[in-house]
Amino acid sequence: MTYSGIMWTPSLAQASKIPIQGPRKAAIELASRFEEAILARSPQDSVFGPERTLAADYEASPRVVRQALRILESRFLGSMRRGVGGGLILRKPSLADSAELMAIYLSAISTDRQEVRDAIAMLAPEMSDCSDTARAFVGNLLSALDSALDDNDLLQIRSIRSRALVIARRIVADLKANRCARLELGTLAALEEKHASGRPIILQAIRILEELEIIEIRLGRGGGIVACQPSPGAVVRAVYSHFVLGDLTMDMAKDIIWSINRANAVRAAAVITPAQSEMLDIFSASQQSRNEQADDHSAEITLWRLLGEISANEVLHMLVRCMFYFRIRSHLEISTYLAGMTSDSILINTCRIAKAVSRKQPDLARQAIIHGEAISKEDMPMILAACAKDRR
């Protein structure tokens, strides 16, 4: 499967556990097309629209166009304006905006502020050699996330937080307190009264949660608002445009990814259980028993995911997935590299990392990851050259 230039093989999708495609509702599909167009526009273009022109250009109904624009509004890409010159008034999302969307997802999986502080402590030593800009980006984002996860703020409206976001977080809190797969929110009128907000704000809050795949709207008899099992796929798609329009560069993302991988490996080596050690040993054995090279980098990516799960810090696990998605969607060469042959040296080093973590040897794991980064820098030009030769 290819998506926006991404060579996303089934094995890579399985390895990362990132559902690249969300629900294929017409409005969500159109919102993705709108987002691509917005990211390709000149920074001087301040309005995307008007709605009538978009409906004609994209051969969509006015209702679906409006819903798609509302989805982009919920991602902080702009604000809706009706009328002849209407459409989406574009804006550059801030890190605080990114943190708000991340906080809704993290709240839905019961992650609190302590995990943000643990993430900061885990990551700081691994980023000591990174650029000032990369360290500042991560520091500012995690600081904003810590603030966004402050549940005490849900009773008030901060200047940087919209009322719809507050209500979305309150609904998530109700969902967790409800402890039931089906959440009965009541009528729109009841929600307006409960949250002291107008219908447009309530609908926007519900739209935010549906876009983040935390709830699902089911129509017909027995339908209603149903809780979903939150996945990281929605949040990585939601903040992708923020990173493109913001100050994140490909080199910064690469440095952050390798730093998180090292942080996760060090933590995993400290907290790993006997059952998890056995799982890593089985993983290593499965790679060593291969008779030929893998057709992509799924084994390496699987290991990074396993180390993230063992280290059990959902903040870093979410952040590294966001960075990973940003890199492969933004750069076709990286996507081509990940879908190409894995060298024997990478597979051997991947097993070395797994063995070091399994044996509770954090320093050896860190050194093996540093070595793996050096190997990838050497392998990438050769793999891309081979791919170019095959295309000719």
LINURJO-V275786 format. One record per residue. N is the residue number from 0. PSI is psi in whole degrees, -180 to 180 (NA if undefined). BURIAL is # if it has 16 or more other C-alpha atoms within 10 Angstrom, else .. Layout:
# LINURJO-V275786
n = {N:N}
psi = {PSI:PSI}
burial = {BURIAL:BURIAL}
This chain:
# LINURJO-V275786
n = {0:1:2:3:4:5:6:7:8:9:10:11:12:13:14:15:16:17:18:19:20:21:22:23:24:25:26:27:28:29:30:31:32:33:34:35:36:37:38:39:40:41:42:43:44:45:46:47:48:49:50:51:52:53:54:55:56:57:58:59:60:61:62:63:64:65:66:67:68:69:70:71:72:73:74:75:76:77:78:79:80:81:82:83:84:85:86:87:88:89:90:91:92:93:94:95:96:97:98:99:100:101:102:103:104:105:106:107:108:109:110:111:112:113:114:115:116:117:118:119:120:121:122:123:124:125:126:127:128:129:130:131:132:133:134:135:136:137:138:139:140:141:142:143:144:145:146:147:148:149:150:151:152:153:154:155:156:157:158:159:160:161:162:163:164:165:166:167:168:169:170:171:172:173:174:175:176:177:178:179:180:181:182:183:184:185:186:187:188:189:190:191:192:193:194:195:196:197:198:199:200:201:202:203:204:205:206:207:208:209:210:211:212:213:214:215:216:217:218:219:220:221:222:223:224:225:226:227:228:229:230:231:232:233:234:235:236:237:238:239:240:241:242:243:244:245:246:247:248:249:250:251:252:253:254:255:256:257:258:259:260:261:262:263:264:265:266:267:268:269:270:271:272:273:274:275:276:277:278:279:280:281:282:283:284:285:286:287:288:289:290:291:292:293:294:295:296:297:298:299:300:301:302:303:304:305:306:307:308:309:310:311:312:313:314:315:316:317:318:319:320:321:322:323:324:325:326:327:328:329:330:331:332:333:334:335:336:337:338:339:340:341:342:343:344:345:346:347:348:349:350:351:352:353:354:355:356:357:358:359:360:361:362:363:364:365:366:367:368:369:370:371:372:373:374:375:376:377:378:379:380:381:382:383:384:385:386:387:388:389:390:391}
psi = {138:147:115:41:-2:129:86:95:157:-36:-35:-40:-42:-40:-42:-23:34:106:105:-38:127:-165:134:48:151:-43:-38:-40:-45:-36:-38:-40:-40:-43:-44:-43:-40:-43:-22:-6:164:143:-22:-17:114:-10:133:110:-159:175:-41:-41:-42:-40:-41:-45:-36:5:52:158:152:-36:-44:-38:-46:-41:-41:-41:-35:-35:-44:-32:-39:-18:9:25:-8:-174:144:140:127:170:-176:-43:25:-160:-148:116:109:151:160:116:149:171:-30:-37:-46:-43:-36:-43:-41:-39:-37:-45:-48:-38:-38:-25:19:38:135:-177:-27:-35:-31:-45:-36:-39:-42:-45:-38:-38:-30:-51:-28:-17:11:-29:2:168:157:-37:-39:-44:-40:-40:-51:-44:-45:-39:-45:-34:-44:-36:-39:-44:-40:-28:4:102:-24:-25:-9:-15:-7:168:112:160:-31:2:130:157:-36:-38:-42:-46:-38:-45:-38:-39:-40:-42:-42:-39:-44:-38:-29:-33:39:144:-31:123:116:104:-17:-174:163:-38:-41:-38:-38:-42:-43:-42:5:47:157:167:-42:-38:-43:-46:-37:-41:-44:-39:-40:-45:-36:-40:-34:6:34:-30:163:135:117:129:168:-177:131:7:-158:-161:120:136:141:163:109:140:158:-12:-44:-42:-35:-34:-37:-38:-4:-49:-32:-45:-38:-43:-13:-150:9:130:167:-41:-41:-45:-41:-47:-39:-41:-49:-35:-42:-40:-42:-44:-44:-40:-44:-46:-42:-41:-26:-29:1:141:163:-40:-39:-36:-43:-39:-44:-37:-41:-41:-47:-44:-37:-32:-39:-24:-2:139:-13:170:148:154:2:-172:27:-33:-45:-45:-37:-42:-44:-40:-43:-41:-37:-40:-39:-40:-24:35:103:-26:-51:-36:-42:-44:-42:-33:-39:-43:-41:-46:-41:-44:-48:-29:-27:-18:107:-34:-39:-40:-43:-41:-46:-27:-3:-176:140:129:157:-37:-37:-43:-42:-43:-34:-44:-34:-41:-47:-42:-42:-42:-44:-36:8:50:79:-38:-40:-38:-44:-45:-38:-36:-40:-41:-39:-38:-41:-40:-43:-35:-34:-37:-35:-48:-38:-42:-42:-38:-40:-40:-42:-39:-42:-37:-32:NA}
burial = {.:.:.:.:.:#:#:#:#:.:#:#:#:.:#:#:#:#:.:#:.:.:.:.:.:.:#:#:.:#:#:#:.:#:#:.:.:#:.:.:.:.:.:.:.:.:#:#:#:#:#:#:.:#:#:.:.:.:.:#:.:.:.:#:#:#:#:#:#:#:#:#:#:#:#:#:#:#:#:#:.:.:.:.:.:#:#:#:#:#:.:#:#:#:#:#:#:#:#:#:#:#:#:#:#:#:#:#:#:.:#:#:#:.:#:#:#:.:#:#:.:#:#:#:.:#:#:.:.:.:.:.:.:#:#:.:#:#:.:.:#:#:#:#:#:#:#:#:#:.:.:.:.:#:.:.:.:.:.:.:#:.:#:#:#:#:#:#:#:#:#:#:#:.:#:#:.:.:.:.:.:#:#:.:.:.:.:.:.:.:#:#:.:.:.:.:.:.:.:.:#:#:.:#:#:#:#:#:#:#:#:#:#:#:#:#:.:.:.:.:.:.:.:#:#:#:#:#:.:#:#:#:#:#:#:#:#:#:#:#:#:#:#:#:#:.:.:#:.:.:.:#:#:#:#:#:#:#:#:#:#:#:#:#:#:#:#:#:#:#:.:#:.:.:.:#:#:.:.:#:#:.:#:#:.:.:#:.:.:.:.:.:.:#:.:#:#:#:#:#:#:#:#:#:#:#:#:#:.:#:#:#:#:#:#:#:#:#:#:#:#:#:#:#:#:#:#:#:#:#:.:.:#:#:#:#:#:#:#:#:#:#:#:.:.:#:#:.:#:#:#:#:#:#:#:#:#:#:#:#:#:#:.:#:#:#:.:#:#:.:.:#:#:.:.:.:.:.:#:#:.:.:#:#:.:.:#:.:.:.:.:.}
